[in-house]
Amino acid sequence: MQALSPRHVKTEEALRLGIESGWYAIKVSGTFVSGPHDSEADCSRKIDEINPPAVKKKR
């Protein structure tokens, strides 16, 4: 399971990277996985689709 987190890329950085500004799901290494998304909430939903939260087993 890969740890993903939401990250906002502002216009200045987006221009430097050659991407659109917005919210992106990124790996710990900084690799972009998904995006751009309109909001942090949209990005978090996509992260949950890619990496569903672990379901605890009942004992």
N, C-alpha and C positions, 0 to 999 in steps of 0.2 A: 504494500500500500504506500503510495507516495503522499507526502505531506504537501498540500497545496494551500496557498493563502491569497487573499485578494490584495491587489496593489493598484493604486491609481497612478497613471502615467499622464503627467501634465503636458501641455502643448509643446513647450520648449524641448523636453526630453523626447517626445514623440517625433518631432521633426528630425532630431538628431538620429533616432533609431529607424526612421523611415516607416513609421506606423501611425495609426490614428490615436489620438488621445482618448482616454477612457479607463475603465476598470478592467484589469486582467487577472486571471488565475495564474499564479506562478509557483514553480517548484522552489524548494529551499535553495537550490543552486542558482536561481534567478531566471531559469528558462521559462518562457511564456508558454502556457498550455492552452489557454482559451481567452477569447476576447477580441475586440473590446466590448464591454458591457456598459449599459447606460448608468448603472448605479452599483454601489457596493452590494446591495441586497441581491440584485440580478446576478452578480458575479458569485456571491456566496451560494445561491441556488444552483448555479452551474457546477460549482465545486462539489456540492452535495450529490449531484447527478453523477459526476465522474467518480467520486470517492464517497459512497454512502457512509453515514456514521455507523460505527460498529454496533451491532445489536448484542446486548448482554444476554447470555444464556441463563435460564433459571436453573437452580440446583435442586 
